[in-house]
Amino acid sequence: MMIFLITFGFFLVVGAAMAVGYIFQNKTLAGSCGGLGSVGIEKACNCDNPCEKRQERERKAALEQNLQNKIDVENL
């Protein structure tokens, strides 16, 4: 029984260390197969009318994209 407890404790320590390392990397979860894009699905939500939160995120992303593509005419 002692060997089991030592082994279980070791796996808990290793799991906790991997979790802390992953948290400090500040990355999102990603699969090794390339995600949904590799099977021809461009987005996870295929609904025709997305929810209000998603519409707001898409609107903000479009505004940011427009600001990045804006040409400063005054400094030309």
Secondary structure as GFF3:
##gff-version 3
##sequence-region A 1 76
A	DSSP	alpha_helix	2	25	.	.	.	ID=ss1
A	DSSP	three_ten_helix	36	39	.	.	.	ID=ss2
A	DSSP	alpha_helix	52	69	.	.	.	ID=ss3
###
